[in-house]
Amino acid sequence: MDDQSEQKNANYHHSLRRNMLLTVIIVSITPMILVSALLLYQFRMSYREKVYAHLETLVKKHKRGIDNFLKEKLADIRFMADTFTLEELSDESFLLDRLESLQTEFGPVFVDLGVIKGNGVQVAYAGPFKLGKALYSEADWFQKAKEERYVISDVFLGLRGLPHFIIAVRENSNGVPWILRATINFVAFNDLVQNIRIGETGFAFILNRKGEFQTKTLINVLPDKGPCADFVETGKNIQDRICITEKADESGNKNLYVTASLKDGDWFLVFRQRTSDAFADFRNAMKVAIVIIVLGGLAITTMAFFLTNRMVGRIADADKEKEVMNEQIVETGKLASVGELAAGIAHEINNPVAIMVEEAGWIGDLLEEEEFQESENLTEFARALEQIRTQGRRCKEITHKLLSFARKTDSRIQDVRVDDLIEELVALSSQKAKYANVTINNDIQPDLPALKVSQTELQQVFLNLINNALDAMEKKGGTLNISSQAEDNLVVVEVEDNGPGIPEANIARIFDPFFTTKPVGKGSGLGLSICYGIIKKMGGEIEVRSTLGKGTTFRVTIPLPEDKETKSKDSAGTEDTASSA
């Protein structure tokens, strides 16, 4: 195989490896990515619904808590206004007792109490501030109390300069309206709202219909800008529903806002949490899923790489075997052509050699006549004629062997006698051995059992081994020993030379296709590979032993064909045993 062909095969296998690798990776990873994306999408939607449901439940719970807080405090003031008369409540000592009673029962939720006449003047006051005779006629909550019997005001600073809100109940005494009011502790109310916390960024606050904060916030939020301005408009229409929206704040960060109405729609409870915080668990699950997908992709890619390399390697080996078979077919064709050529040459040479030998015999007969008996050169003539006869017979033997070789160039299975075959091959190689200064010794066991093999293929094996041994010893000469014998239903043939030997590193590759230690142009590297394939096909083994500086021995074992009579007797014996049993 030339360099161009090897490069072409290498390019083909590289392209095949790349295409197979890409196909396996795409076919394996694409479904995994699609299924993972679908599952993650469904998980995201499910998780979003779960987060929304949790936030809705939380806000509903705290909405009821805040509404109940306001209603309870309003009920306490209503009870006091319904239970006691204006004269009783106008007594500041009595009013102070009522305040202390409320504070004892509810803690510091109620800051003070006051009784206001219809003109807005506070006629009685109980509390820590000096608000006696205070005028509330211009206060928003007072104007509202004149129209409605029960009032819960917005948070404001008022006369005391501190944030608070008022709970007021309007009553009539002899047709004259009067108002009992109570101030609610802003800190206690604010803590009630600020206790609504989820995660790291979730907090709540309350807005009124004007968008003004009724509680403190954990961050600086402008009520008249961004999402808060929208909540005022949205909250006016939500009534008892819970509204969940996702919007960006002034900094561009996405937040979840959950809005619920309070105090019959006058206030709005707003819960805010960063979207990244609310979906932190989902993001962690996404990271784990991505890591698993990446590791799975790497595992698939690694597996695809090794499988592709293995498959392409097998394809490459199959291609090499195909090339070897093609070379073997070519060699067999060459051998057949050589056989035909040898037959033609042997036939053409055999005729003139035969005539030459006959003419030499006729000349010998003439020399026996009396007129030639007295010749001085009679002895020389006789020697020359004998030499002609000897060389003629030798030429005849050579042409006979060539014809015998030509008749055996087919691969049909037939009975082959190894001893005869080796003797013919030694005779054919004798001239090459003579030029290489190699002595061939035969130790052939006579009457070896015949083998059922292709004579041409077996001839090719031993001829190749003999030629390799002669090539190895052609520089310094040596001895070639060929032996054969029968052992345990096997025919064993050994070809042993005392040449330079084979390096140990090369012994493992000696039967590989295209491996040769001969100079460029003198060996194709297919000879021993073809021999190995032929012997394996026959069911035999070929082994090599070599020592540097001492020589090499090839041992060929071929199984003998099974004896049909013995086989039939064994079968009959088995049947008899079975029947007797």
ZAROBA-837089 format. One line per 8 residues: number of its first residue (from 1); their letters; for each residue x, y, z of C-alpha. Coordinates in Angstrom, 1 decimal, decimal comma, padded with zeros to 4 digits. Last residue first. Layout:
BEGIN
NUM = a = X:Y:Z | ...
This chain:
BEGIN
581 = assatdet = -028,3:-049,3:028,9 | -027,5:-051,9:026,3 | -029,0:-049,6:023,6 | -027,0:-046,6:024,7 | -023,8:-048,5:024,8 | -024,5:-049,9:021,4 | -025,2:-046,4:020,1 | -022,0:-045,0:021,5
573 = gasdkskt = -020,0:-047,9:020,0 | -021,6:-047,2:016,6 | -020,7:-043,5:016,8 | -017,1:-044,4:017,8 | -016,9:-046,9:014,9 | -018,2:-044,3:012,5 | -015,6:-041,8:013,7 | -012,9:-044,4:013,4
565 = ekdeplpi = -014,0:-045,2:009,9 | -014,2:-041,5:008,9 | -010,7:-040,8:010,2 | -010,6:-037,2:011,1 | -008,2:-035,0:009,0 | -004,8:-034,4:010,5 | -004,3:-031,0:012,3 | -001,6:-028,7:011,0
557 = tvrfttgk = 001,3:-027,5:013,2 | 003,9:-025,1:011,8 | 007,0:-024,2:013,9 | 009,2:-021,4:012,6 | 012,7:-021,4:014,1 | 015,1:-018,4:014,1 | 018,9:-018,0:014,5 | 021,8:-017,7:016,9
549 = gltsrvei = 022,9:-014,1:016,7 | 019,7:-012,7:018,2 | 017,5:-015,5:019,4 | 014,2:-016,5:017,7 | 011,2:-018,6:018,3 | 008,2:-018,4:016,0 | 004,8:-020,0:016,0 | 002,3:-021,1:013,3
541 = eggmkkii = -000,9:-022,8:014,4 | -003,4:-025,0:012,6 | -007,1:-024,9:011,8 | -006,5:-024,8:008,0 | -007,8:-021,2:008,0 | -005,2:-020,4:010,7 | -002,5:-021,9:008,5 | -003,5:-019,7:005,6
533 = gycislgl = -003,9:-016,5:007,6 | -000,5:-016,9:009,2 | 001,1:-017,6:005,8 | -000,6:-014,5:004,5 | 000,8:-012,4:007,4 | 004,2:-014,0:006,9 | 004,3:-012,9:003,3 | 002,5:-009,5:003,5
525 = gsgkgvpk = 005,4:-007,2:004,6 | 006,0:-006,1:001,0 | 009,7:-007,0:000,9 | 012,7:-006,2:-001,3 | 011,8:-002,7:-002,5 | 012,7:-001,0:000,8 | 015,1:-003,1:002,8 | 013,7:-006,1:004,7
517 = ttffpdfi = 012,5:-005,7:008,3 | 008,9:-006,1:007,3 | 005,5:-005,2:008,7 | 002,9:-004,7:006,0 | 000,3:-007,0:007,7 | 001,2:-008,1:011,2 | 002,7:-011,6:011,5 | 006,1:-010,4:012,8
509 = rainaepi = 004,6:-007,9:015,1 | 005,1:-009,7:018,5 | 008,6:-010,9:017,3 | 009,7:-007,4:016,5 | 010,6:-006,2:020,0 | 012,5:-009,5:020,6 | 014,9:-008,8:017,7 | 014,8:-011,5:015,0
501 = gpgndeve = 017,7:-013,9:014,4 | 021,1:-013,3:012,6 | 020,9:-016,6:010,7 | 021,2:-020,2:012,1 | 018,0:-021,4:010,4 | 015,2:-023,7:011,4 | 012,0:-024,6:009,5 | 009,9:-026,9:011,7
493 = vvvlndea = 007,0:-029,0:010,4 | 004,5:-030,6:012,8 | 001,7:-032,8:011,4 | -000,9:-033,2:014,1 | -003,1:-036,1:015,3 | -001,0:-036,3:018,5 | 002,4:-035,7:016,9 | 003,4:-036,5:013,3
485 = qssinltg = 006,9:-035,4:012,1 | 008,6:-032,9:009,9 | 012,1:-031,3:009,8 | 013,7:-028,6:007,7 | 017,2:-027,4:008,8 | 018,8:-024,5:007,0 | 022,5:-023,9:007,6 | 024,6:-020,8:007,1
477 = gkkemadl = 025,7:-018,2:004,7 | 027,2:-014,8:005,7 | 025,2:-012,3:003,5 | 022,5:-014,6:002,2 | 021,5:-015,9:005,6 | 018,3:-013,8:006,2 | 017,3:-014,1:002,5 | 017,6:-017,9:002,7
469 = annilnlf = 015,4:-018,1:005,9 | 012,8:-015,9:004,2 | 012,9:-018,0:001,1 | 012,3:-021,2:003,1 | 009,4:-019,7:005,1 | 007,8:-018,4:001,9 | 008,2:-021,7:000,1 | 006,6:-023,4:003,2
461 = vqqletqs = 003,5:-021,2:003,2 | 003,1:-021,0:-000,6 | 003,2:-024,8:-000,9 | 000,5:-025,1:001,8 | -001,6:-022,6:-000,2 | -001,0:-024,5:-003,5 | -001,6:-027,9:-002,0 | -005,0:-026,8:-000,6
453 = vklapldp = -005,7:-029,0:002,4 | -006,8:-032,4:003,5 | -003,5:-033,7:004,9 | -001,9:-037,0:004,1 | -000,3:-039,1:006,9 | 003,5:-039,0:007,0 | 005,1:-041,9:005,2 | 008,7:-040,9:005,8
445 = qidnnitv = 009,6:-038,4:008,6 | 011,5:-035,6:006,9 | 014,8:-034,5:008,4 | 016,1:-032,5:005,5 | 019,3:-030,4:005,6 | 019,8:-027,3:003,4 | 023,3:-025,8:003,2 | 023,4:-022,1:002,6
437 = naykakqs = 026,1:-020,3:000,6 | 023,5:-017,8:-000,7 | 024,2:-018,8:-004,3 | 023,8:-022,5:-003,4 | 020,6:-021,8:-001,5 | 019,1:-020,0:-004,5 | 020,0:-023,1:-006,6 | 018,5:-025,5:-004,1
429 = slavleei = 015,2:-023,6:-003,7 | 013,3:-025,7:-006,3 | 014,8:-028,9:-004,9 | 013,9:-027,9:-001,4 | 010,3:-027,1:-002,6 | 010,0:-030,5:-004,2 | 011,3:-032,3:-001,1 | 008,9:-030,3:001,1
421 = lddvrvdq = 005,8:-031,3:-001,0 | 006,8:-035,0:-001,0 | 007,1:-035,0:002,8 | 003,9:-033,0:003,3 | 001,7:-035,4:001,4 | -001,3:-033,5:000,2 | -004,9:-035,0:-000,2 | -007,1:-032,4:-001,8
413 = irsdtkra = -008,8:-029,1:-001,1 | -008,8:-026,9:-004,3 | -006,6:-023,8:-004,1 | -005,1:-024,0:-007,6 | -001,4:-023,6:-008,6 | -000,4:-027,3:-008,3 | 000,0:-028,2:-012,0 | 002,6:-025,4:-012,4
405 = fsllkhti = 004,8:-026,8:-009,6 | 004,9:-030,3:-011,3 | 005,7:-028,7:-014,6 | 008,6:-026,8:-012,9 | 009,7:-030,1:-011,3 | 009,8:-031,9:-014,6 | 011,6:-028,9:-016,2 | 014,3:-029,3:-013,5
397 = ekcrrgqt = 014,5:-033,0:-013,8 | 014,9:-032,7:-017,6 | 017,6:-030,1:-017,2 | 019,4:-032,5:-014,9 | 019,0:-035,3:-017,4 | 020,5:-033,0:-020,1 | 023,3:-032,0:-017,8 | 024,3:-035,7:-017,2
389 = riqelara = 023,9:-036,7:-020,9 | 026,0:-033,7:-022,0 | 028,6:-034,5:-019,4 | 028,7:-038,1:-020,6 | 029,1:-036,9:-024,2 | 032,0:-034,6:-023,1 | 033,8:-037,4:-021,3 | 033,4:-039,8:-024,2
381 = fetlnese = 034,7:-037,2:-026,7 | 037,7:-036,6:-024,4 | 038,5:-040,3:-024,2 | 038,2:-040,6:-028,0 | 040,5:-037,6:-028,5 | 043,4:-039,7:-029,9 | 041,2:-041,4:-032,4 | 041,7:-045,2:-032,8
373 = qfeeeell = 038,2:-046,1:-031,8 | 036,7:-043,6:-034,2 | 037,2:-045,7:-037,4 | 036,2:-048,8:-035,5 | 032,7:-047,6:-034,6 | 031,9:-047,0:-031,0 | 032,1:-043,3:-031,5 | 029,0:-043,5:-033,7
365 = dgiwgaee = 027,0:-045,0:-030,8 | 028,1:-042,2:-028,6 | 027,1:-039,7:-031,3 | 023,6:-041,3:-031,3 | 023,4:-041,0:-027,5 | 024,4:-037,3:-027,7 | 021,7:-036,8:-030,3 | 019,1:-038,4:-028,0
357 = vmiavpnn = 020,2:-036,1:-025,1 | 020,0:-033,0:-027,4 | 016,6:-034,0:-028,7 | 015,3:-034,4:-025,1 | 016,8:-031,0:-024,2 | 015,2:-029,5:-027,3 | 011,8:-030,8:-026,2 | 012,1:-030,0:-022,5
349 = iehaigaa = 012,9:-026,4:-023,0 | 009,6:-025,5:-024,6 | 007,6:-027,5:-022,1 | 009,5:-026,1:-019,1 | 009,0:-022,6:-020,4 | 005,3:-023,0:-020,9 | 004,8:-024,8:-017,6 | 006,8:-022,1:-015,8
341 = legvsalk = 004,7:-019,4:-017,5 | 001,5:-021,1:-016,4 | 002,8:-021,5:-012,9 | 004,1:-017,9:-012,8 | 000,6:-016,8:-013,8 | -001,0:-019,0:-011,1 | 001,5:-017,5:-008,6 | 000,7:-014,0:-009,8
333 = gteviqen = -003,0:-014,7:-009,3 | -002,4:-016,1:-005,9 | -000,3:-013,0:-005,1 | -003,1:-010,8:-006,3 | -005,7:-012,7:-004,3 | -003,4:-012,4:-001,3 | -003,0:-008,7:-001,9 | -006,8:-008,4:-002,0
325 = mvekekda = -007,1:-010,5:001,1 | -004,5:-008,2:002,8 | -006,4:-005,1:001,6 | -009,6:-006,6:003,0 | -007,9:-007,4:006,3 | -006,7:-003,7:006,4 | -010,3:-002,6:005,7 | -011,5:-004,8:008,5
317 = dairgvmr = -008,9:-003,4:010,8 | -010,0:000,1:009,9 | -013,6:-000,8:010,5 | -012,6:-002,3:013,8 | -010,8:000,9:014,7 | -013,7:003,0:013,5 | -015,9:001,0:015,9 | -013,5:001,3:018,8
309 = ntlffamt = -012,9:005,0:018,2 | -016,6:005,6:018,0 | -017,3:003,7:021,2 | -014,6:005,5:023,0 | -015,7:009,0:021,8 | -019,4:008,2:022,3 | -018,7:007,1:025,8 | -016,8:010,3:026,5
301 = tialgglv = -019,5:012,4:024,9 | -022,2:010,7:026,8 | -020,4:011,1:030,1 | -019,7:014,7:029,3 | -023,3:015,3:028,4 | -024,4:013,6:031,6 | -022,0:015,7:033,6 | -023,4:018,8:031,9
293 = iiviavkm = -027,0:017,7:032,5 | -026,2:016,9:036,2 | -024,5:020,4:036,6 | -027,5:022,0:034,8 | -029,9:020,2:037,1 | -027,9:021,2:040,2 | -027,9:024,8:039,0 | -031,6:024,7:038,2
285 = anrfdafa = -032,4:023,3:041,7 | -030,4:026,2:043,2 | -032,4:028,6:041,0 | -035,7:027,0:042,1 | -034,6:027,3:045,8 | -033,8:030,9:045,3 | -037,2:031,7:043,6 | -038,5:034,1:046,2
277 = dstrqrfv = -035,0:035,6:046,6 | -034,4:036,1:042,9 | -037,9:037,6:042,6 | -037,1:040,1:045,4 | -039,9:040,3:047,9 | -042,6:042,9:048,6 | -045,8:042,5:050,6 | -048,4:045,3:050,3
269 = lfwdgdkl = -051,3:045,8:052,7 | -053,6:048,4:051,3 | -055,6:050,8:053,4 | -059,0:052,5:052,9 | -060,5:049,3:051,2 | -062,8:048,2:054,1 | -060,0:048,6:056,7 | -057,5:046,6:054,7
261 = satvylnk = -057,1:045,6:051,0 | -054,6:043,0:049,8 | -051,5:043,4:047,6 | -048,7:040,9:046,8 | -045,7:042,4:045,0 | -042,9:040,3:043,6 | -039,7:042,2:042,7 | -037,5:042,5:039,7
253 = ngsedake = -034,5:044,8:040,1 | -034,2:047,7:037,7 | -033,1:050,2:040,4 | -036,4:052,1:040,4 | -038,3:048,8:040,9 | -039,1:046,2:038,4 | -042,5:044,5:038,5 | -044,1:041,1:039,2
245 = ticirdqi = -047,7:041,2:040,3 | -049,9:039,3:042,8 | -053,3:040,7:043,7 | -055,3:039,1:046,6 | -059,0:039,7:046,4 | -061,3:041,2:049,1 | -061,7:044,6:047,3 | -059,2:044,5:044,4
237 = nkgtevfd = -060,4:047,6:042,7 | -059,0:050,4:044,8 | -055,9:048,4:045,3 | -054,9:048,6:041,6 | -054,9:052,4:041,6 | -053,0:052,7:044,9 | -050,8:049,7:043,9 | -049,7:051,5:040,7
229 = acpgkdpl = -048,2:054,3:042,6 | -046,3:051,8:044,7 | -044,9:050,1:041,6 | -042,8:053,1:040,6 | -043,3:056,5:042,0 | -045,7:058,3:044,5 | -044,8:056,0:047,4 | -041,1:056,5:047,0
221 = vniltktq = -039,4:053,5:048,6 | -036,4:053,8:050,9 | -035,9:050,4:052,5 | -037,2:048,6:055,6 | -040,5:050,4:055,4 | -042,4:052,2:058,2 | -046,1:052,0:058,5 | -049,1:054,0:057,2
213 = fegkrnli = -047,2:055,0:054,1 | -049,0:057,5:051,8 | -050,4:056,4:048,5 | -053,4:058,6:048,7 | -055,7:055,6:049,2 | -053,6:054,5:052,2 | -050,5:052,4:052,1 | -049,3:049,6:054,4
205 = fafgtegi = -045,9:047,9:054,5 | -044,6:044,3:054,2 | -041,2:042,6:054,0 | -039,4:039,9:052,0 | -035,7:040,5:051,2 | -033,9:037,7:053,1 | -036,5:035,0:053,1 | -040,0:035,8:054,3
197 = rinqvldn = -040,9:038,5:056,8 | -044,3:039,8:058,1 | -043,2:040,9:061,5 | -043,0:044,4:060,1 | -046,8:044,6:060,0 | -047,4:043,9:063,7 | -044,3:045,8:064,6 | -045,9:048,9:063,0
189 = favfnita = -049,1:048,5:065,1 | -047,1:048,3:068,3 | -044,9:051,2:067,3 | -047,9:053,3:066,3 | -049,6:053,0:069,7 | -053,3:053,6:069,0 | -054,9:056,9:070,2 | -058,4:056,6:071,5
181 = rliwpvgn = -061,5:058,7:070,8 | -064,9:059,1:072,4 | -067,0:061,6:070,4 | -070,0:063,7:071,4 | -073,3:064,5:069,7 | -076,0:066,4:071,5 | -079,5:065,0:071,2 | -079,8:064,2:074,9
173 = snervaii = -076,4:062,5:074,7 | -075,5:061,2:071,3 | -072,5:058,9:070,4 | -069,6:059,0:067,9 | -066,8:056,4:068,1 | -063,2:057,3:067,3 | -060,1:055,3:066,7 | -057,1:057,6:066,0
165 = fhplgrlg = -053,8:057,0:064,3 | -050,2:057,7:065,4 | -047,0:059,2:064,1 | -045,4:061,6:066,6 | -045,6:065,4:066,6 | -048,0:065,6:069,5 | -050,5:067,9:067,8 | -051,0:065,7:064,8
157 = lfvdsivy = -048,4:063,4:063,3 | -050,6:061,3:061,0 | -051,5:057,6:060,4 | -054,9:057,4:058,7 | -058,0:057,4:060,8 | -060,3:054,7:062,1 | -063,8:056,1:062,3 | -067,1:054,7:063,6
149 = reekakqf = -070,3:056,8:063,7 | -069,8:058,3:060,3 | -070,5:061,9:059,2 | -069,2:063,8:062,3 | -066,5:061,2:062,6 | -065,2:062,1:059,1 | -064,8:065,8:060,2 | -063,1:064,6:063,3
141 = wdaesyla = -060,7:062,2:061,4 | -059,7:065,0:059,1 | -058,8:067,4:062,0 | -060,2:071,0:061,7 | -062,6:070,7:064,7 | -059,9:069,0:066,7 | -059,4:071,6:069,5 | -057,4:070,5:072,5
133 = kglkfpga = -059,0:071,4:075,9 | -056,6:069,0:077,6 | -053,9:067,8:075,4 | -050,9:067,7:077,7 | -049,6:064,3:076,8 | -049,2:061,1:078,8 | -052,8:060,1:078,7 | -056,4:060,8:079,9
125 = yavqvgng = -058,3:063,7:078,4 | -061,7:065,3:079,1 | -063,5:068,2:077,4 | -061,8:068,0:074,0 | -063,2:070,8:071,9 | -064,4:069,8:068,4 | -067,8:071,6:068,5 | -069,6:068,3:068,9
117 = kivgldvf = -067,8:067,7:072,2 | -064,7:065,6:072,4 | -063,8:062,9:075,0 | -060,3:061,7:075,0 | -058,3:058,5:075,6 | -054,5:057,9:075,5 | -051,8:055,5:074,3 | -053,8:052,3:073,7
109 = vpgfetql = -051,6:049,5:072,5 | -049,4:049,7:075,6 | -050,6:046,3:076,9 | -054,0:044,9:076,0 | -055,6:044,1:079,4 | -053,6:046,4:081,7 | -053,5:049,1:079,1 | -057,3:048,9:078,7
101 = selrdllf = -057,8:049,1:082,5 | -055,3:052,0:082,8 | -057,3:053,9:080,1 | -060,6:053,2:081,9 | -059,1:054,4:085,2 | -057,8:057,6:083,4 | -061,4:058,2:082,1 | -062,7:058,0:085,7
93 = sedsleel = -060,1:060,4:086,8 | -060,8:062,6:083,8 | -064,6:062,8:084,6 | -066,0:063,5:081,1 | -066,4:059,7:080,7 | -068,9:059,5:083,5 | -070,9:062,6:082,3 | -070,9:061,3:078,7
85 = tftdamfr = -072,4:058,0:079,9 | -070,6:054,7:080,1 | -071,4:051,3:078,5 | -072,0:052,3:074,9 | -068,9:054,5:074,7 | -066,8:051,8:076,4 | -068,1:049,1:074,2 | -067,5:051,1:071,1
77 = idalkekl = -063,9:051,8:072,3 | -063,2:048,1:072,8 | -064,9:047,2:069,5 | -062,7:049,7:067,6 | -059,7:048,0:069,2 | -061,0:044,6:068,2 | -061,8:045,7:064,7 | -058,3:047,2:064,2
69 = fndigrkh = -056,6:044,0:065,4 | -059,0:041,8:063,5 | -058,2:043,7:060,3 | -054,4:043,3:061,0 | -054,7:039,6:061,7 | -057,1:039,0:058,7 | -054,6:040,7:056,4 | -051,8:038,7:058,0
61 = kkvltelh = -053,4:035,4:057,1 | -054,4:036,6:053,6 | -050,8:037,8:053,1 | -049,4:034,4:054,0 | -051,9:032,4:052,0 | -051,2:034,6:048,9 | -047,5:034,3:049,4 | -047,7:030,5:049,6
53 = ayvkerys = -050,0:030,3:046,6 | -047,7:032,5:044,6 | -044,6:030,4:045,6 | -046,4:027,1:044,7 | -047,6:028,5:041,4 | -044,1:029,6:040,6 | -042,8:026,2:041,6 | -045,2:024,4:039,3
45 = mrfqylll = -044,3:026,8:036,4 | -040,6:026,3:037,1 | -041,0:022,5:037,4 | -042,9:022,4:034,1 | -040,1:024,4:032,5 | -037,4:022,2:034,1 | -039,1:019,1:032,9 | -039,4:020,4:029,4
37 = asvlimpt = -035,8:021,6:029,3 | -034,6:018,3:030,7 | -036,6:016,4:028,1 | -035,3:018,6:025,3 | -031,7:018,4:026,6 | -031,8:014,6:027,0 | -033,4:014,1:023,6 | -030,6:016,2:022,0
29 = isviivtl = -027,8:014,6:024,0 | -028,0:011,0:022,5 | -028,8:011,7:018,9 | -026,4:014,7:018,8 | -023,6:012,9:020,5 | -023,9:009,7:018,4 | -024,2:011,7:015,2 | -021,2:013,9:016,0
21 = lmnrrlsh = -019,0:011,0:016,9 | -020,1:009,0:013,8 | -019,3:012,0:011,6 | -015,9:012,7:013,2 | -014,9:009,0:013,2 | -015,9:008,6:009,5 | -014,0:011,8:008,5 | -010,9:010,5:010,3
13 = hynankqe = -011,4:007,0:008,8 | -011,6:008,5:005,3 | -008,6:010,8:005,9 | -006,5:007,8:007,1 | -007,6:005,7:004,1 | -006,6:008,5:001,7 | -003,3:009,0:003,5 | -002,6:005,2:003,3
5 = sqddm = -003,5:005,2:-000,4 | -001,1:008,1:-001,1 | 001,7:006,5:001,0 | 001,6:003,3:-001,1 | 000,0:000,0:000,0
